[in-house]
Amino acid sequence: MTALLRTDRPLRRPPVWLSAALALCACSVQAGRPLATDDAATAEAGSCLGEAWQYRARAARETVRAPAGGRRGGRELGAEHAWIRPGAGVRGSGAVSLKWVPQAARLETSAGELGFGLKIAADFERPAGASLRHAGSSALALATLKPGPALALHLNVGLARARGDAPAAGSAWIGRAALAWTPTPDWLVYAEALGNGRAAAFGDTVLATGVRRWIVPERLGLDLTLARERGGPRTGGAGLGWYGIGL
């Protein structure tokens, strides 16, 4: 998730849980919910995917839709749009991204299948009473290790920049790590940690867990997530992912 950058501008900010849920996924449009950590894989060339989810905490909610499409050469173009309710400070946000995972970056090792990729993204936000504006950008290195058919480890490391007034504005490292387990073909279970070097801009450390139930194997999945920013309230989320559209 992804498109909203946490700021200390002279606006009434959205709830803390919303910043936690989105900011540490900053500048990244995901290609595999329920994980916020991105995998080193893309949609197949000529196919599309569509994902939608909602975060809730107390009386606030945030709804996101995120389509993406695969291109030749291991590329994927993604977009994301979010509605925030109540939107006292920021009414909405968005992001666009390009992910590249070349076939040559996939290796067979003694530890399992290993893949690498790169992702660049730009984020936008729409403050209350103002037009859409550029909110930040990022560049990430992606890695995925699959020790076996039922287990995958994902790692994202890179730099992000948030625009705005101090102390929120500036650049910082961002990192995400996730472990995903598929106990049966119908279920995915995961745990992940999201961190960064500038909490004022991107929020504090977030720990999350979640599950996916495949309604149609590898095509249509239902997601449930639970996350918590350090020192903050829990955030619940539900989503739906549709994959392989056009194949």
Protein Blocks (a to p, Z undefined) as FASTA:
>chain_A
ZZbccdfbfbdcddfklmmmmmmmgoiacfbdfbfbdcdddddehiacdddddddehjbc
cdddddddddehhiacddddddddddfkbmbdcddddddddfklpccdfkbccddddddd
ddddddehiacddfbdcddddddddfbfkbccdddddddddedddfkbccdddddddddd
dfbfkbccdddddddfblklnopadddddddddfbghkbccdddddddehiacddddddd
dehihZZ
